[in-house]
Amino acid sequence: MNYRNISNSYRLLAIFLLLKMAIFHCSTLMANPDSVSTTKYFLRTPFINSSFEYDTIKKRNLLNKKDSIYVNIQRNAEKNYVTRKIYGLFFRKQNLEAAGRIYSKVNATDKFMGFSSKKISSIEFIGLNAFGQSVYDSTITSTSWLESSANRLHVKTAKFLIKNNLLFKEGDLLNPVDLAESEQLLRSKDFIEDANIVVENADDTSLVNIKVITKDAWSIGVGMKLNSRYSSQYQIYDKNLGGLGIWLNGTIYNNTQIPNRWGRKGELVITNLGGTFVDIDTWFRTGQGHRTTSVDFERDFYASKAHYGGGAGLINSCEPYSFKSFDSTGQVCYKQYDYWLGRSFRVSRLDISKAPHKMVLAVRYISKYFSDRPIVSGSRNYLFHNKEYYLVGLSLTKQDLFRANLIYSLGSTEDIPTGYRVHFTTGVEKGEYENRYYVGTEFSAAELSPYGYIFSSARMGGFIAALNQIQQVTANLRTTYFSNLFSFRNIELRQFVKVDYTRGVSRFYGEGELIFLDDGNGIRGLNSKDMNGTSRLVANLETVAFSPLYLYGFRFAFYGFADFGVIGSSQDYIVGNQSFSGFGLGVRIRNENLVFNAISIRLGYYPKLPSNADVAYWLVTGQQRTRFENFRPNKPQIVPFE
């Protein structure tokens, strides 16, 4: 019996039934088609605030004519048991889809402004399951047996953990910035899919009651990566162990080409220890030539009201190092210590409706000493020099938050930082061969315009040696742009553009003194050690189509890309004369209810290949979500040449 043909027949029958319901059972829309910013759907939920605009230049309806086919399919699918089950496999509920559509072009503090300076009377915590619910509509519940079963197995995040990530408490006067940043802090956790803070007036109008609504992500995952026909790795993890926000990860490595073919890695991450906003990350790796242990404590400037930041880290490692400047692998052993401490000061007038301008003074100490390394000299293999840094940093920053989705996610709320950061770093390097001064600076800014989002940054840093000799200078310019959403039929599209220019001057020789035009730095799917130099210009263009297709909870985003890159030496005028390009199509598949990475399937075409090219004409891989650049103060650091 051909079971594949039977399975295909069932699928064809299901699609036929759904199309029949859409075509022959037309009915009215769930929402008033003349509505601009609110709908009947919004009015029936206690969680929603409907005073936002769409992520388009022009306002449009939540459920417009193009959505009517999906509304009709859903309404008619609910008429009997069989079609209800079929519908749940192929489509996402329209009320859940609508509830998850978040709006932009509005500051994240705006929905709290009407309650500013009122006293917080009570805070209620509402934790939702990982599947079938929305933080924006309390009437939505899971309906399929699969979602219900998964929800019963899932351990919800502990309420004290949610409370520890809030920047306000009962008895405080409501500060809109604190509430907006609290939402962002909650959504930044890997084990929280979405968060919504709702404010309501109490009987006494000078008081307010607050609901903190969070929706968990399914935290347990597995992964597999095939590096080559001989090398692979397998991973299992829980990013919210016991609902306590603890990330436990185990990885097994296998390489049949080496005598010690098996390796293992374990990692434990604890976020916001005891409400102190201190994160702990400790891990080890053994086997395949690795003997590494690492522990790191860090408290960054997590919010506008954070006055202190700092960290301490130690890594003790022996590991095989794959050289990029030549085709070889060697053993490297070293110890590294890293400590830093910073203090922030408000430099703008106190205004609880606006994020403050902050000035931050920070100091940092780094030491790195090798016990096993390649041959080094004063100007060769600086990456493996024994050295200590004593750095001081001064920053001026401001960050606002906006909200949107369908940018780097496939439906979850995304927080878009805008603002600026000016950072200056100076200090002393006590090196193995000489002592030098370091000077570096950075300016970065981002803004939302009527035409989309744009981020730009300029960084430059270098060392001053004896006799005022300038050494190892790095300059970098970056710009990232993405457009507003625009529609074609029932598909929503967004255009992405990224331009990156890096140049090194008076660089040394050996490892770490060249940059590459490769898969991670320019041309997707193309690698070659011969595409190297000290100056590089890269332009990446990508058009993404967010599909309404929904299968077993997975969403699909189809994309086309065009990558262009030029690389050369610092003696070349602006850039070198080695130019390469890549073009392709792909699809990203992701279930926002899960902590898994997105699955990316990509096909590529490369008109010109370098010598010794490693080309991935097609590739299936996991892809982490891209993070926005933020404008929080940071620790002093050396501008990387990469």
C-alpha positions in Angstrom: 0.0 0.0 0.0 1.4 3.4 -0.9 1.0 5.4 2.3 2.5 8.5 0.8 -0.3 8.7 -1.8 -2.9 8.2 0.9 -1.4 11.1 2.9 -1.3 13.3 -0.1 -5.0 12.5 -0.8 -6.0 13.5 2.7 -4.1 16.8 2.2 -5.8 17.5 -1.1 -9.2 16.7 0.5 -8.5 19.1 3.4 -7.5 21.9 1.1 -10.6 21.4 -1.1 -12.9 21.6 2.0 -11.3 24.7 3.2 -11.5 26.4 -0.2 -15.1 25.4 -0.5 -15.9 27.1 2.8 -14.1 30.3 1.7 -15.8 30.5 -1.7 -19.3 29.3 -1.1 -20.0 30.6 2.5 -19.2 34.3 2.3 -20.0 36.4 5.3 -19.2 39.7 6.9 -15.9 40.6 8.5 -15.2 40.3 12.2 -14.3 44.0 12.3 -16.0 47.1 10.8 -14.1 47.7 7.5 -14.4 51.4 7.9 -12.5 51.4 11.2 -9.2 53.1 11.3 -7.5 52.4 14.7 -10.0 50.3 16.7 -12.2 47.3 16.0 -14.9 45.4 17.7 -12.3 42.8 18.5 -10.3 45.2 20.5 -13.2 46.4 22.6 -14.0 43.0 24.0 -10.6 42.5 25.6 -9.5 43.9 28.9 -5.8 43.6 27.9 -5.6 45.8 24.9 -4.8 49.4 24.4 -5.9 50.5 20.9 -4.3 53.9 20.6 -1.5 52.9 18.1 -0.8 53.2 14.5 0.3 50.6 11.9 3.8 50.0 10.8 3.1 51.7 7.5 3.1 55.3 6.3 -0.6 55.2 5.9 -3.1 53.9 8.4 -5.1 50.8 7.4 -7.6 48.5 8.9 -6.7 45.6 11.1 -8.8 43.2 9.1 -9.2 44.6 5.6 -10.6 43.0 2.4 -7.5 40.9 1.8 -8.1 39.2 5.2 -11.7 38.3 4.5 -10.8 34.9 2.9 -9.0 33.8 6.0 -11.8 35.1 8.3 -14.4 33.2 6.2 -12.3 30.0 6.3 -12.0 30.2 10.0 -15.7 30.9 10.7 -16.8 28.1 8.5 -14.2 25.7 9.7 -15.6 26.0 13.2 -18.9 24.4 12.1 -17.9 20.8 12.6 -15.2 18.8 14.4 -13.3 17.6 11.3 -12.8 21.0 9.7 -11.9 22.5 13.0 -9.0 20.1 13.4 -7.9 20.6 9.7 -8.0 24.3 10.1 -5.8 24.3 13.1 -3.0 22.5 11.2 -2.9 25.0 8.2 -4.0 28.4 9.5 -3.5 30.6 12.5 -6.6 31.9 14.2 -7.5 35.3 12.9 -8.3 36.7 16.3 -4.9 35.4 17.6 -3.3 36.8 14.5 -4.9 40.2 15.0 -4.1 40.3 18.7 -0.4 39.7 18.0 -0.1 42.5 15.5 1.7 45.2 17.3 2.0 48.8 16.2 4.8 51.2 15.7 5.5 54.9 15.0 4.3 55.4 18.6 6.7 55.7 21.5 6.4 52.8 23.9 5.7 55.2 26.8 2.6 56.7 25.2 0.1 54.2 26.5 1.1 55.0 30.1 1.2 58.8 29.8 -2.4 59.2 30.9 -1.6 57.6 34.2 1.7 59.4 34.9 2.5 60.3 38.6 -0.5 58.3 39.9 0.2 56.0 42.8 0.4 52.3 42.1 -2.1 50.6 44.3 -1.7 47.0 43.2 0.2 44.8 40.8 -1.4 41.6 39.5 0.7 39.0 37.6 -0.9 36.9 34.9 1.2 34.2 33.4 -0.1 32.6 30.1 0.8 29.3 28.6 3.2 28.9 25.7 0.6 27.9 23.1 -2.7 29.3 21.9 -2.9 32.5 24.1 -2.2 36.2 23.6 -1.1 38.9 26.0 -3.3 41.3 24.1 -6.6 39.4 24.4 -7.8 37.4 27.4 -10.6 35.7 25.4 -8.2 33.7 23.3 -7.4 30.2 24.6 -5.8 27.0 23.1 -8.3 24.9 21.2 -6.3 22.0 19.8 -5.4 18.9 21.8 -1.8 19.3 20.7 -1.6 22.9 22.2 -3.4 21.8 25.4 -1.1 18.8 25.8 2.0 20.9 25.4 0.7 23.5 27.8 0.1 20.8 30.5 3.7 19.7 30.2 5.1 23.2 30.3 6.3 24.7 33.6 5.3 28.3 33.8 7.8 31.0 34.8 7.7 31.7 38.5 5.9 35.0 39.4 8.8 36.1 41.6 11.0 36.0 38.6 8.7 38.3 36.6 8.5 40.6 39.6 12.3 40.8 39.9 12.4 42.1 36.3 10.1 45.1 37.0 11.4 48.6 37.5 8.5 49.6 39.7 6.6 48.3 42.8 3.4 49.0 44.7 3.4 52.4 46.3 5.6 54.0 43.6 4.3 56.9 41.5 3.8 55.7 38.0 6.7 56.5 35.7 5.9 55.8 32.0 9.6 55.2 31.2 9.9 52.5 33.9 6.9 50.7 32.6 8.0 50.8 29.0 11.5 49.6 29.9 10.0 46.8 32.1 8.1 45.5 29.1 11.3 45.5 27.1 13.3 43.7 29.9 10.7 41.0 30.1 10.6 40.5 26.3 14.4 40.3 26.1 14.3 37.1 28.1 14.7 34.0 26.0 12.0 32.2 27.9 9.4 35.0 27.5 7.7 35.2 24.1 5.7 38.4 24.8 4.7 40.8 27.6 2.1 43.4 28.1 1.6 45.8 31.0 -1.9 47.2 31.4 -2.8 50.1 33.7 -6.3 50.8 34.9 -7.7 53.5 37.2 -8.7 52.4 40.6 -12.0 53.5 42.4 -9.9 56.3 43.8 -8.8 58.1 40.6 -5.5 59.1 42.2 -4.5 55.4 42.3 -4.0 52.8 39.5 -4.0 49.0 39.3 -1.5 47.3 37.1 -1.7 43.9 35.3 1.6 42.4 34.2 0.8 39.8 31.5 3.5 37.5 30.2 3.4 34.6 27.7 6.0 32.0 28.1 8.0 30.4 25.3 8.4 26.6 25.2 11.8 26.4 26.7 13.1 22.9 25.9 14.9 22.4 22.7 17.3 20.2 20.7 19.6 21.0 17.9 21.9 19.3 15.4 24.6 20.9 13.2 26.5 19.1 10.4 29.7 20.9 10.0 31.0 18.5 7.3 30.6 14.9 6.3 33.0 14.0 9.2 32.0 16.6 11.8 28.7 17.1 13.7 27.3 18.4 17.0 24.1 17.6 18.9 22.6 19.9 21.5 19.8 19.7 24.2 18.8 22.6 26.4 16.2 24.1 28.7 16.2 27.9 28.8 13.8 28.1 31.7 14.6 25.1 33.9 11.7 24.6 36.4 10.3 28.0 35.5 13.2 29.6 37.3 14.9 31.4 34.4 17.9 29.0 34.5 19.4 28.1 31.2 21.0 24.6 31.2 22.7 23.5 28.0 24.5 20.3 26.9 26.4 19.8 23.6 28.1 16.6 22.2 30.7 17.0 19.4 31.8 14.3 17.0 34.6 14.3 14.5 35.6 11.0 12.9 38.8 12.5 11.5 40.6 12.9 14.8 41.7 10.3 17.3 39.8 11.9 20.2 36.6 12.1 18.2 34.1 13.0 21.0 33.8 16.3 22.8 31.3 17.7 25.2 30.2 21.1 26.6 28.0 22.1 29.5 26.7 25.6 30.2 24.7 27.1 33.1 23.2 30.6 32.8 21.3 32.3 35.6 19.7 35.7 34.7 19.0 38.5 37.2 20.2 36.7 40.3 17.9 37.5 43.2 16.5 40.7 41.5 20.0 42.2 41.4 20.1 42.2 37.6 23.4 40.3 37.8 23.7 37.6 35.2 26.0 34.5 35.7 27.3 32.5 32.9 29.6 29.5 33.5 30.6 26.7 31.1 33.2 24.1 30.4 34.3 22.1 27.4 36.4 18.9 27.2 37.5 16.4 24.6 38.8 16.9 21.0 41.8 18.9 22.4 39.6 21.3 24.5 40.1 21.8 28.3 38.2 25.0 29.0 36.4 26.5 32.0 34.8 29.9 32.1 32.8 31.9 34.6 31.4 35.4 34.2 29.4 37.7 36.4 27.9 40.9 34.8 25.4 43.6 35.6 25.0 45.9 32.6 23.2 49.2 32.4 19.9 47.4 31.9 17.6 50.5 32.2 17.6 54.3 32.4 17.5 54.1 36.2 20.5 51.8 36.5 23.2 53.7 38.4 25.9 51.1 38.5 27.2 48.5 36.1 30.1 46.1 36.4 31.4 42.6 35.8 34.1 40.0 36.5 35.1 37.2 34.2 37.7 34.4 34.2 38.5 31.9 31.4 41.2 29.2 31.6 41.5 27.4 28.3 43.6 25.0 26.2 42.0 24.6 22.8 42.9 23.9 19.2 43.0 27.1 17.2 42.2 27.2 13.5 44.3 29.9 11.9 42.6 32.2 9.4 45.8 33.7 8.0 47.1 30.3 6.8 45.6 26.8 6.6 46.7 25.2 9.9 45.5 24.4 13.4 47.6 24.7 16.6 47.2 24.3 20.3 46.7 27.5 22.3 46.6 27.7 26.2 45.9 30.9 28.1 44.3 32.6 31.1 42.2 35.7 30.9 40.9 38.0 33.6 38.4 40.8 32.9 37.0 43.3 35.4 35.0 46.5 35.0 32.9 49.0 36.9 30.8 51.9 35.8 28.7 54.7 37.3 26.0 56.6 35.4 24.7 60.2 36.1 21.6 61.9 34.8 22.6 65.0 32.8 19.1 66.1 31.7 16.2 67.6 33.6 14.0 65.3 35.5 11.0 64.4 33.3 9.3 61.1 34.0 7.7 61.2 30.6 11.0 61.0 28.7 14.0 58.8 28.9 16.9 60.7 30.4 20.3 61.7 28.9 22.9 59.8 30.8 26.7 60.2 31.3 28.7 57.2 32.3 32.2 56.9 33.7 33.7 53.4 33.6 37.0 51.7 34.2 38.2 48.3 33.0 41.1 45.9 33.5 42.0 43.0 31.2 44.9 40.6 31.4 45.7 37.7 29.0 48.7 35.4 29.4 49.6 32.5 27.2 51.4 29.3 28.2 51.2 27.7 24.8 51.0 29.7 21.6 52.5 30.2 18.1 55.8 32.0 17.6 55.4 35.8 18.3 57.6 38.9 17.9 57.1 42.6 18.5 55.0 43.0 15.3 53.9 39.5 14.6 50.9 37.5 15.9 49.8 40.3 18.3 46.7 38.3 19.0 48.9 35.9 21.1 50.9 38.5 22.9 50.9 38.6 26.7 49.3 41.9 27.7 47.3 44.0 30.2 44.9 46.8 29.5 43.9 49.6 31.8 41.0 51.4 30.2 38.8 54.4 31.1 35.6 55.1 29.2 33.2 58.1 29.1 29.8 57.9 27.5 26.8 60.1 26.8 23.7 58.2 25.8 19.9 58.4 25.4 17.6 55.6 24.4 13.8 55.6 23.6 11.8 52.5 22.7 9.3 51.8 19.9 7.3 48.6 19.3 6.7 46.7 16.1 6.8 43.2 14.7 7.6 41.4 11.4 11.1 42.8 11.4 13.5 40.1 12.7 10.7 38.0 14.2 7.8 36.3 12.5 5.1 37.7 14.7 6.4 38.4 18.3 6.6 41.9 19.6 10.0 43.6 18.9 11.4 46.6 20.8 13.1 49.1 18.6 15.7 51.2 20.3 16.3 54.8 19.0 18.5 57.5 20.3 22.3 58.0 20.3 25.5 57.0 22.1 28.8 59.0 22.1 31.6 57.0 23.7 35.3 57.8 24.3 37.9 55.3 25.5 41.5 55.8 26.5 44.0 53.9 28.5 47.4 52.1 28.7 48.5 48.7 27.3 51.3 47.1 29.2 52.6 44.7 26.5 55.1 42.0 26.2 57.4 44.0 24.0 56.4 47.7 24.7 53.9 49.9 26.5 51.4 51.9 24.4 48.5 54.3 24.9 45.2 53.6 23.4 42.6 56.1 22.1 39.2 55.2 20.7 35.8 56.8 20.0 32.4 55.8 18.8 29.3 57.6 17.7 26.1 55.7 16.9 22.4 56.8 16.4 19.1 55.4 15.2 15.8 57.0 14.2 12.4 56.0 12.9 11.4 58.2 10.0 8.2 58.1 7.8 10.1 55.9 5.5 11.5 53.4 7.9 14.3 52.8 10.4 17.9 53.8 10.0 20.9 53.1 12.2 24.4 54.5 11.6 27.6 54.2 13.6 31.2 55.4 13.2 34.1 53.9 15.3 37.8 54.5 15.3 40.6 53.5 17.6 44.3 52.9 17.6 47.5 52.7 19.7 50.2 55.4 20.2 53.6 53.9 20.7 57.0 55.4 21.5 58.0 58.5 19.4 54.2 59.1 18.8 54.1 56.2 16.3 50.5 55.3 15.4 49.9 51.6 15.3 47.0 49.2 14.7 44.3 51.7 13.7 40.8 50.4 13.0 38.1 52.5 11.4 34.5 51.2 10.9 31.4 52.8 9.4 28.0 51.0 9.4 24.5 51.8 8.3 21.4 49.6 8.6 18.1 50.4 7.1 14.7 48.7 6.9 11.6 50.0 5.3 8.0 50.1 6.6 5.8 47.1 5.8 4.2 47.3 2.4 1.7 44.8 1.0 1.3 42.8 -2.2 -2.0 40.9 -2.2 -2.0 39.0 1.1 1.8 39.1 1.5 3.6 41.7 3.6 7.1 42.7 2.6 10.0 44.6 4.1 13.2 45.8 2.5 16.5 45.6 4.4 19.8 47.3 3.4 23.1 47.0 5.3 26.4 48.8 4.4 29.6 48.2 6.3 33.1 49.7 5.6 36.2 48.6 7.7 39.7 49.8 7.2 42.9 49.0 9.1 46.0 51.3 9.0 49.5 50.4 10.3 48.4 46.9 11.2 50.9 44.3 12.3 51.6 40.9 10.7 50.2 37.5 11.4 47.0 36.2 13.0 44.3 38.8 13.7 45.8 41.4 11.4 43.7 40.7 8.3 39.9 40.9 7.7 38.0 38.6 5.4 35.2 38.8 2.9 33.4 35.6 3.9 30.1 34.1 4.9 30.0 35.9 8.2 31.4 39.2 6.9 30.0 39.9 3.5 29.0 37.3 1.0 26.6 34.6 2.4 27.6 31.1 1.5 31.0 32.0 0.1 34.3 31.4 2.0 38.0 31.6 1.0 41.1 32.4 3.0 42.3 34.2 -0.2 39.5 36.9 0.2 41.5 38.9 2.8 43.0 42.3 3.2 42.9 45.3 5.5 40.1 47.3 3.9 36.6 46.0 3.1 33.3 47.4 1.8 30.2 45.3 1.9 26.6 45.9 0.9 23.8 43.5 1.7 20.3 43.8 0.3 17.4 41.6 1.3 13.7 41.6 0.5 11.6 39.6 2.9 8.0 38.5 2.3 6.1 37.5 5.4 3.7 34.8 4.4 0.3 34.2 6.0 1.1 30.4 5.8 0.8 28.7 9.2 1.6 25.0 9.6 1.7 23.3 13.0 2.5 26.7 14.6 5.4 27.5 12.2 5.5 30.7 10.2 7.3 31.3 6.9 9.2 34.3 5.6 10.6 34.0 2.1 13.5 36.2 1.1 15.7 37.1 -1.8 19.2 38.5 -1.2 22.0 40.3 -3.1 25.4 40.6 -1.5 28.3 42.7 -2.9 31.8 43.0 -1.4 35.2 44.5 -2.2 38.4 43.9 -0.3 42.0 45.0 -0.6 44.9 46.5 1.3 45.3 49.8 3.2 47.3 51.1 0.3 44.3 50.9 -2.0 42.3 54.0 -2.5 39.2 53.6 -0.3 38.8 49.9 -1.1 40.7 47.2 -3.0 40.1 45.7 -6.4 39.0 42.2 -5.4 35.2 42.3 -5.9 32.7 39.4 -5.3 29.0 39.0 -5.2 26.3 36.5 -4.3 22.6 36.2 -5.1 20.0 33.9 -3.8 16.6 32.9 -2.5 15.6 31.3 0.8 12.9 30.8 3.4 13.0 31.1 7.2 10.7 29.0 9.3 10.1 29.7 12.9 7.6 28.9 15.6 7.5 31.9 18.0 6.2 29.8 20.8 9.5 27.8 20.9 13.0 28.8 21.9 14.4 27.1 18.8 16.4 29.0 16.3 14.7 29.7 13.0 15.3 27.2 10.2 16.9 28.8 7.2 16.8 27.1 3.8 18.9 29.0 1.2 20.0 28.7 -2.4 22.8 30.8 -3.8 24.5 31.8 -7.0 28.0 33.3 -7.2 29.1 34.8 -10.6 32.8 35.0 -9.6 34.7 32.6 -7.3 38.1 33.2 -5.6 40.7 30.5 -5.5 40.3 27.8 -2.9 36.6 28.7 -2.6 34.3 26.9 -0.2 30.8 27.5 -1.7 27.5 26.6 -0.1 25.2 26.7 -3.2 22.4 25.3 -0.9 22.3 25.3 2.8 19.9 24.3 5.6 20.9 25.7 9.0 19.6 27.2 12.2 19.6 31.0 12.4 19.5 33.1 15.6 17.2 36.1 15.6 19.1 39.4 14.7 19.2 41.8 17.6 18.8 45.6 17.4 21.7 47.8 18.3 20.9 49.5 21.6 22.2 52.7 23.1 22.8 51.7 26.7 26.2 52.7 28.2 28.8 50.0 27.9 32.1 49.0 29.3 35.3 50.5 27.8 36.6 48.4 24.9 39.1 48.2 22.0 37.5 48.8 18.6 37.7 45.2 17.1 39.4 44.6 13.7 37.0 42.0 12.3 
